[in-house]
Amino acid sequence: MNGLTEIRWHGRGGQGAKTAALLLADVAFSIGKYVQGFPEYGPERMGAPITAYDRISDTKIRVHSNIYEPDFVVVVDDTLLHSVDVTKGLKKEGAILINTEKDKEELIPLLKGYEGGVYTINAREVCMKTLGKYFPNTPMLAAIVNISKVMEKEVFLKEMEESLKHKFAKKPEVLEGNMKALQLAFEEVR
Amino acid sequence: MAIKERMSGNEAVAYAMKQINPDVMPAFPITPSTELPQFVASYIANGEMDTEFIPVESEHSAMSAAIGAEAAGARTMTATSSAGMALMWEMLYVAASNRLPIALALVNRALSGPLNINCEHSDSMGARDAGWIQIYAEDNQEAYDNFVQAYRIAEHKDVMLPIMICQDGFIISHGVENIELLEDEKVKAFVGEYNPAHFLLNEKETMAVGPYAVTSYGMESKRAHAQAMMNAKQVILDVAAEYEKISGRKYGFFEEYCLEDAEYAIVAIGSACGTAKDAIDALRAKGMKVGLLKVRVFRPFPGAEMAEALKNCKAIAIMDRCESYSANGGPLAAELSAALFKAKSQAEVLKIVYGLNGRDFTVADATKLYEDLADIAANGNHETEEYRYIGLRE
C-alpha cells in the first residue's frame, strides 16, 4: 500500500493512550488522509497495560487487524518497558518514542537490541510547565508527529488549534496551555 | 455532495438513526450494549432528534417495548450486543412472527463463556432462525449505508419483517475510520414516512396483535412469515439499486471481489473481508487466481446466487466467526455447503472457524488460507481437516 504509516501505542489504562491514538487519527483525517484509530480492548482497568493503534494512509484502508510490524511505537509509561515487549515487530527503519524522566541511555538496555531510532520526551515536565497538570497524551501526540513526519509541524499546530478550539468551546482558557504544550513537546524530543 | 467524516461504527449508525429520526427507541442504555444508545440519547437531549427514548431495565423489556410501539404504529428501533441480544431471545421471535418491521442495530460480540467482550458473530448467528432479516457490514461505511436502507426493506408491504443491521464489535464499532455521510434531506427523502397499513392505535380498525393460534391456523402463519422472507430478496435488491442512485455505492446480497476468474475463494462475513482483500491484491500480483465472496445478506439466505458466483472455483474456504458445535463447521459453512451441493459444485470445501472471542484475523492468515486452498485443489490432501480452526494457538 502506498504511503502507509502504522503506529502502535503502549500505555496504561487511564493515561489517555487510546485518546491520543484517536486524536492523531483525527488530525491526520483533517489534512485529507485515510485513517484508522482503534484500541485493543480487554477488561477496562486503571493502570493495566493497554495497546492502541493508528494507520495513516494516502489510500483507502481495508485491513482490519491489529498492527504487528509498526513503523513507530509510542510508550506513554516507561514502567511498561519491564513488562511489555514494546519493540516486538517494530521496523528498524522506524523509531520508538518513550515518555520518561530518565536518560535515554538508561532505557536502551531494555529495548532488546532494537536497532532503529530511539527518542524520549519528558512529558511530565512539558505538562507541568504549560498545563500545570499531567496529561501526557498532548505532548506525546506532538512528539510522535515530529518523529514520524506524518505531517508538517505548522500544519499540525494549525489543525490542533482548530480542533481544540472546537473541543474546548466552553473552556477557552485551556486552549493556550494545550497549544504551548504541543509547541514545547516538539522541541523537547531527545 | 457527500459529507466526509471520520467516525466509529457506533457513531456512524447513531448518525443514521439521527437522520432517520424514528418515533420510538426503547433500549437498555449500558453494557452489554455499546455506546450507541448513549449517542442517540445525546442527540435527543440536544434537541437534534425527537425520538421517544425509553431507557428500559433489560433487553427483554427493550424488545417488548419495541414490539408494543411498533404494533401501535410507531417506527421503532433499538440497539444491543452480545448478552443483550441473548436476553431479547423470546421477544425476537414475537417481533418477527407478528410481522413488526423494527430495526435493530446489533454490534456482534461473543456470548459467554468464557466471559469475553470481543468480536464474534455468535449472538446474531444464534438468532438466525428467529425470522429476522440479517444484514452485515465490512466497515463503518457499510454499517451506515445498511441502516439507512433498513426501514425501506423491513416496512415494504411484501416483507413486513424486523431487520438486524450487524457490525463487528470493537473492530468496527469502536474503530475510527473515514466515512462518507449523506445529507439529512437525502436520507429523509430516501427513507420516507412510515404509514403502516394496520396498527393498534387505528380507531377505525380494531385488531389483535399476538393472539393464540390454534393448531389449524398456526402453520399458515409461519408459512406466510417464510414467504415474507422470500419476498425480501427482491426488495433488498430494489432498495439497494435505489440507494446506489443517491450514494454512488453499490450493494447486493454479497460482494464479489476478484471472484470472476478466481480458482480459490474465501467466503466470509464482516471486517475480515477487508483484510482478505489486501491478501488477494498481493497474491494476484504474484499471478495467483484468488477471490472473495463477502456475504452481506444472511437472512434471507442467497444460497443459489452464491453457488452460482462460486461455480468456477476449484476450492472454497467458508469462514464462520462463531462455533455451531455441530462438529461440522459454523452456520455459513453448513448452509452454503448445502447450496453448493444442490448446484452440483465439484469444488473442494474447507469449513473454517476463526476470530472467536476477538482473536485477530490477519493478512498472513488469509494468505496462508489461499495457499492451503491451492494445495488442496492440486493434491486433494485435506483428509480429516475439512472443518478446521485458524488462528488457534498451538
Boltz contact constraints between the chains, C-beta under 6 A:
constraints:
  - contact:
      token1: [A, 22]
      token2: [B, 176]
      max_distance: 6.0
  - contact:
      token1: [A, 25]
      token2: [B, 176]
      max_distance: 6.0
  - contact:
      token1: [A, 29]
      token2: [B, 6]
      max_distance: 6.0
  - contact:
      token1: [A, 34]
      token2: [B, 178]
      max_distance: 6.0
  - contact:
      token1: [A, 36]
      token2: [B, 177]
      max_distance: 6.0
  - contact:
      token1: [A, 37]
      token2: [B, 176]
      max_distance: 6.0
  - contact:
      token1: [A, 38]
      token2: [B, 175]
      max_distance: 6.0
  - contact:
      token1: [A, 41]
      token2: [B, 170]
      max_distance: 6.0
  - contact:
      token1: [A, 62]
      token2: [B, 274]
      max_distance: 6.0
  - contact:
      token1: [A, 62]
      token2: [B, 277]
      max_distance: 6.0
  - contact:
      token1: [A, 62]
      token2: [B, 278]
      max_distance: 6.0
  - contact:
      token1: [A, 63]
      token2: [B, 274]
      max_distance: 6.0
  - contact:
      token1: [A, 63]
      token2: [B, 275]
      max_distance: 6.0
  - contact:
      token1: [A, 63]
      token2: [B, 278]
      max_distance: 6.0
  - contact:
      token1: [A, 64]
      token2: [B, 171]
      max_distance: 6.0
  - contact:
      token1: [A, 64]
      token2: [B, 271]
      max_distance: 6.0
  - contact:
      token1: [A, 64]
      token2: [B, 274]
      max_distance: 6.0
  - contact:
      token1: [A, 64]
      token2: [B, 275]
      max_distance: 6.0
  - contact:
      token1: [A, 65]
      token2: [B, 275]
      max_distance: 6.0
  - contact:
      token1: [A, 65]
      token2: [B, 360]
      max_distance: 6.0
  - contact:
      token1: [A, 65]
      token2: [B, 362]
      max_distance: 6.0
  - contact:
      token1: [A, 66]
      token2: [B, 360]
      max_distance: 6.0
